[in-house]
Amino acid sequence: MGPAARPKDDAAWYHRLRRLRVRLALGVGVLTVGAALYSLLSKTAFTIDPGSGTPVGLSVRTDRHIATLIRTLEPYTPSPDRDHGKDTYRYSLFLVPLDGSGPELIPIGGGYPASTSGRAKILGSDGRVLWFDLDGAGGVDLERKAALAPADGREPALPRPASPFPPSPDRHLSAGFITGAGQWLGLHSEEEIRGEFAPKTFVRRVAPQASRKQMRRFYRGTLDAPVDDTYHRILSMAPIREAGYFNAAFLRFDEAAEPLRLSNPEGALMLHTSGPGSDGTAVIARVDLEGNVLWSVDTAIDRFALSQILPGEYVFAFVGTRPPVPGKVSEPLLVIIANATGGATTHSLWR
């Protein structure tokens, strides 16, 4: 072959090189797309979505809301040697308005270690900002419904709680109250009528109610004149209704208060258990001074898993879990009830 054949050889060599480059480019492209798909799948198809968040700490009542911190496990990729100690969580604020309008779940942030939950709590509200502690103070602007940026933060000026222990729901329970001069309306068991509320014993105006698994009835008492404006001697006690209510009590604001009094008609709020035993639910009822039930609402909260009572002049709120079901985790609930009408709204605290 002479020099005249070289252009053909050069052209063939060029086409082979071009085809090789195209194949190489296609291979690189396939590998790139494959890597991208693997990365996407590892973050989606191979990533576990842990599901709903759960409440952390105590719910707190502000002048307009019930607020609860919600902790949610962040998505993760499963592996045989996965270290659960390195799990991270995101937090949100579940804000339920007391006026019956829709609740909101406000994101706070993520990347928190599991150890944060032991210290996580809502500190309170100054009217504009609801403050919380998540390994450091932070806040949510209640008007903008958004977490404050670090640059917006300021130290909360809030009173410290009187006790480091969570308040017991029992502090909101009362055995009875004075309805008029020398007149008492109480919720008592037969055992209590023979004991601390027996005739000739003394009763205070502010009377706590012990949580006892006993049937109680409405009793009307006649009281002697007060001693030192503090103690009243019981002259007589008589039942005024046949109906009994398990572990019943009147509702009040705190341990220093008498039961909340309602008007039109005069009366109070009663908490009792739906039935005898240990698996009844908490029932709220409005009663008049004759022991008549005007309305009744079953909260669906296990009476003996009722963790919080958040009182108010117009609405009471109740926090607890549903009765236990074997093999299942009990759902946490927030139930808000209007004192006058019994109108109720129930919110799951799984978010």
C-alpha positions, 0 to 999 in steps of 0.5 A: 500500500502506498502513501495514498492509502494513509488518509483512509487509514487516518479516517478509520482511526479517527472514527474508531477513536470517536466511537470509543469516546462516545462509548466512554462518555455514555459509560460515565453518564450511566455511572453518574446517573446510577450513582445519583439514583442510588443516592436518591434511593438510599435517602428515600426507598432505603430510609425509614420514616419513623412516623408521628411525633410524640409529646415531651414534657408537660403541656402548658396553658397560656392566655390563648392556647394550650402548648405542647412540645412534640419530638419526632425521630428523624429519618434514618437508613437501617443497617445491622450495626446501626447505633441508636445512640446516634439517632437525632430528633426534630422538635415542633410546638403543637399550639391549640387555640382555646377559642376552638379554631384550628391547631398549628404545628410550628417547626422549631428545629432538628438534629437534637440528640436523644438526651435532649428529651429529658430536659425539654420543656416549655418555660411559659409565655410572656404574652408575645413569645412562648419560651421553651428549653431545648438544651438552651432557651428558645422561643416561638413568636405567637403572632407570627407562629414561627420560631425565633431566629437566634438573632431575635432571641432574648432571655425569658423573664418568667417566674420559676415554678414553685416546685420542681415536680409536675403538679398532680391532677388531684390538686384540682379536685374538691370534696364540696363547697358552701352554697349559702349560709350554713349550707354544704354541697358535697360528693362523698362516699358512705365511708367518708360520711362515717369518717371525715364528713360525719356529723360533729366533725369540722370542715373547711371552706376549702376541702380537697378530695382524695382520689379513692376508688369509691362510689360517691353521691351528692350530699347536702350538709347543714353547718354550724357558724364558723369558728375563727372564720375557718372551720364549720362544724357539720350538724347533719349530712343527707343524700339528695340523689340516688345516683352514684359516681365513681371517684367523683370530685368537683373541679377547682383552679388549685389547692387553695381554691374552692370549686369553680362556680357557674351561673345560670343556673348555679352549679359546678363542674364534676369529674368522675370515672365512667365505671367502677374498677381500674379501666374507666375513662374520665367524665366531666359533667356540669351539675346544679345545686340540686345534684342534677346533671346538666350535661356530661362529656366522656373525655375518652382519657383513662381516668387513672392515666389523666396526667394534667388538668389545665383549668380556666374560667371558660374552658378546662383542658385535660391531658392523658392517654386512652385506656390501654389496649394489649400490644399497643401504645396508648394514644395521648390526648388533649381534650378541651371542654367549654365550662358553660355548654360542654362543647368539647374538642379532642386532639391527638398528641401524636403529630 
